[in-house]
């Protein structure tokens, strides 16, 4: 079923919307959640919570790309769940690695309780990624949005792991410089 | 205070069209079709690059060069110095490389050497090879053609990761001529080469005539592996290029990172002053 038709089911408050969403995007959201949580049960709960959130969000929202709309919800839920579970210990896995990689990009002075600053931050990251080349976008988004392992990124893009790591290293440096130029540092 | 979790969440600011473009492949009809389409696209891209040959590869040249301002200073760590470093200005040429997290260390051995360098030819792999001893009269290897040289040829390997964060390979004292950039697709390397010279006025006190000294350099770089090999010296550029074309290079298995190096500038001058 096309995304527009599924969205219309939500707007009509037809519960078939959930079934159609699960059928089309269940595996996709499960994959995103599992990449963050590394736990199948946690991932399933995140996906179920995603459908609830989607039901609550539509109406009023009418997303044009349902995959990314749902993916963002799932991703946030999974990160929250992961953060709660690992509050006392730092384990391993791709989420942990991604967090460590991104620490150098964090501007110390940003106060997350000021919502508009965080919104500025999100928008700045969006602009940064849009300015990358296609290959750079694929690598960056795969690593820090999908939390894909480096080796898998290399395999899918048919480049070496070392080149992938080098690209990510350079991209993080560029992100840090970009955030400084945007006065978000 | 912002933490890494917040930054990870902030990645949701990435625009939808960019996420879709970088979409992963999942076990659904939508994604199976994307995978097939992606593989076809990659195959077409590979074919296009092969068809374009050196022209396409040249778009991704992995060495930048510039002539620094005379007052621009460069420092190398030097324990014996009271300040802890040695500083240079009036650098003739600075060559920089892409930021590289990990470089794969290499070693090499010459596949071809000029006839008079036959004594240097053996099966040994090295990270540094010098022809200096060919200039010493009385030595078993002495080559008369080199008696006015100090260093006919020096080959050394470097790691790109050494030159992160503003590091560079520096040409001191000498002035570089025209710099040529090539890509040898069959060897998967970028190549940069040039002649460099320095002029001295006559020095009657020391009975020295006016003279111009020349050194020639060839750099080979592999951006994927992150290594650089320099072939330089007082031999003519054509001979150095022939040595470079036939140089066998292999990885040692060692990984080199920025923090493995104390200094992040290295010198071009091939041991000849």
Interface residues (C-beta under 8 A of the other chain):
Chain A: X24 X27 X28 X31 X64 X65 X67 X68 X69 X71 X72 X75 X76 X79 X83 X95 X98 X99 X100 X102 X103 X105 X106 X107 X108 X110 X111 X112 X118 X121 X122 X123 X124 X125 X126 X129 X130 X134 X137 X138 X140 X141 X142 X144 X145 X146 X148 X156 X158 X159 X160 X162 X163 X165 X166 X168 X169 X170 X173
Chain B: X1 X2 X3 X4 X5 X6 X7 X8 X9 X10 X11 X12 X13 X14 X15 X16 X17 X18 X19 X20 X21 X22 X23 X24 X25 X26 X27 X28 X30 X31 X38 X42 X98 X99 X100 X101 X102 X104 X223 X224 X225 X226
